[in-house]
């Protein structure tokens, strides 16, 4: 029994099974708390209301939960910020694109590909793990991304914005990780037969997991892609590692098109 438990725990650690559930759990807990401690008028808040949102929550904490008045304001303001961030939409963030290029350079902040350039190595070599070559003008387009997603309370402040290529941005999705259902669905596929959406998710989350640098050479200024750890292994995140385009080398599947 001891050995079974130890093997299970080790497998969970290696497979990073807690990553997605932990992030989702924190997100859901914050939202549930904010919703539980707010009155309906604060949840469906009309911004034309002259009464600040936090004051509605403050009154609810004092009257509905009998929280002490002297300490409820701080909590009410924090809950209001949480609900404001939840409501906040993405409109207008594209206006920050030029600022972000000047601040960070014209590279995807996840995979380091040069944005908008068809000269990236993975385009030229038709890298099947990073399928820019299928639609390079579209998949290499610069998109403004929220580092912490709006869906998990991220704001439109410039400090929370970055530029990603469309491939990485679509792979990031809602920012809550790659679901085990997706991995189970496509684990047995050959790379050239798997959907672009799944490949983009693998690219984003493997590179993000590995610290956005090549674990082989340690450099952080080359375009990154992904490669399998075991060549005939399954097409899942735990069997993938990041690699810069130099360390990755050619792939036997490079000529695959779909």
N, C-alpha and C positions, 0 to 999 in steps of 0.2 A: 504493500500500500504506500509505503514511504517513497519507494522508487517511482511509482506511478505518479504521485503528486509532484515529485521533483521534476520528472520528465515533462509533466503538463506545464508547470510553472516556467521551466526553461524554454519550452516551445512557445509559450505565450510571449515571453520576453523577446525571443528571436524574431517572432512574427510581428512584434510591436502591436499586439492585439488591443492594448489599452489606449492607443493614440486617439483613434476616432471616438471611442465611447467616452473618453475623458473630456475631450473638447465639446462633444455634444452635450454631455452632462452638465458642464459648467454653463454653457449657453442656455440650456433649458432651465436650470435652477435660477439664474438671474432673471429670466423672463417670468417664470412662475412666481417668484417673490414679488416682482414689480406689479404683476397683475393681481396677486392676492391682496396686496396692501393698498391698492388704489380703488377709488370709487368708479362707478361706470362713467361718470361725467369726465373723469380724468383720462380714462382709457380711450373714450371716443371724443377726445378734446377738440373743440372748435377753436382754431387760433384767432378767430375774431372775438373770442371771449375776453372781456377786459380783466377778468380775474386770472392771475397766473396759474398755470397748471399745478405748480407745487403747493399753492395755497389750498386748492381743492383736496390734494392728497393730505396736506397737513391737518385740515379739519377732519378728514376721515380717520386719520390715525388717532387724533385726540378723542373724537366723539365715538367712532365705531370700535376702536381697539383699546380705548382708555390708556393710550400711551401718554407719558408725561409731556406737557406742553413745552417745557424748556429744552427738551432734547429731540422733539419731533421735527423741528424745522430742518435740521441737517439731513435727517433720513428722508424727509419729504422732497427736498431738493435733489438728493441723489436718485430717488425713484423717478422724479420728473425728468432728469437727464437721461435715464435709461429709456423711458418711454419716448422722449424726443428723438433719441438716436434710432430707436426702432422705427419711428415714423419717417425719419429722414430719407429722402429719395436721392437718386443718383443724378438728377438733372443738374447741369451746369458744370460738372467736374471736367468735361472735355476742354473747358476754357483754360485749365491749368496745364495743358499738354506742353506748351512751349516752356513754361517755367520748369516742369519736371525734366525736360530734355537738357536745359541749362544746368539744373542741379545735379542730375544723375548721369547725363550722357545719353546718347541715342542707342541704348542697349536694353533688351529685356532684362528686368531686374531679377528674374528667376533663372533663365537659361543662358543669359549673356549673348544671345544672338543679336546681330546688328539689325535694328528695326527697319523694315522696308527694303532690305537689301537681298537680292537674289544671289549674291556672291557668298552667302554663308555656306560653310563647308557641307552642312547637312542637306542643303538644297542641291548643290552641285553633285554630291554623291548619291542623291536620292535615298537618304537614310530612312529605312522603313520604320524604325522606332520613333522617329521624329518627322512625320510625313509632311513637311513644308512643301515638298515638291509637287504634291497633289493640287495645291492652290497657293503658290508662294505669295502672290500679291495680297491675298486675303489673310492667310495665316500668319504672315509676318507684319501685319498692320499693327501700329502702336495703339494700345488701348489703356485708358486710365483705370487703374485697379485700386480698390480699397484694401490696404494691408489687413486691417481687421474689417471684415465684411459688414455692410450695413445691416444684414440679417442677424449679425451677432453684435450689434450695437456700435459698429464703427461709424465715424463721422466723416464729413466732407472736408475736414481740416487738411491743409497741405501736408502736414506731418504724417497723415494717415494715407497718403496717396503715393502711387508709384506707377511706372509704365511697364506693362507686360506685352509681349507679342500676343496675338489673338489665340494662338495655339495654347500657350500657358494659361491665359486668362480663362478660356473655356474649360481647360482641364482643372483649374482651381474650383470652378463651380461656385457653390455657396460657401466655400471656405471651411467646410466641416469634414473634409477628408474623403478618401476613396472607400465606398461602402463595400462590405464583404459580399453583398449580393452581386455587385458588378464584377468583382473578382471571380466569384464562383461561376458566373455566366460565361466569362470569356477566358478563363484560365487555360482551357484546352485548345484554344485557337492558335493557329500559326500567326505570326506577327502581321503578315501582309493581308490576312483575312479578317483581322479584328477591326472593329469600327474606329474611325478617326477619333471619335469622342472618347473611347476607352484608351487609345494610345496617348491622347493629349492629357488625360487624367494621370496615367502612369508617369509621363514626362514631368508634369508639374510636381506631383507628390513625392516621387523618388528624389528629384533634384532638391526640393525643399527639405526633405528629410535629411539629406546628406550635406546640408549646410551651404548649398549653392556653390560648391567648389569640387574640383576633381579629387577624389580620394586617393588616386594613384600618384599624381604628381604634386598635388596640393595647390596648384595654380588657380587663381581666381579671375583671370583676365581672358580666358578662352571660352568660346562657345561650348556649352555642355549638351550632352545627349545621354541616353541610357543604354545599358547592355545587360544581358542576362548573366547571372552569376554562374549558373549551370546551363550550358547551351541547350540541352534537351529538356530542361525543366519547364515548369508551368509559367504562364504569362501572368504573374502576380507581382505585387510590389516587393514582397519579401525575397523574391528571386531576381530582383533588378538592382543595379547599382549605377550611380552617376559616373560619367567619364567625359573628359574634354575630348574634342574631336581628334586630337593627336593621339592620346592614349587609347581611345576607342578603336582606332584602326578601321579597316574595311570590314564589311559584313557580307556574308554569303548571300543574304537576302536583299542586297542593295538594289538589285534590278527589279524587285517585285513592284508591280503597279496594281491598283484596284480601281 
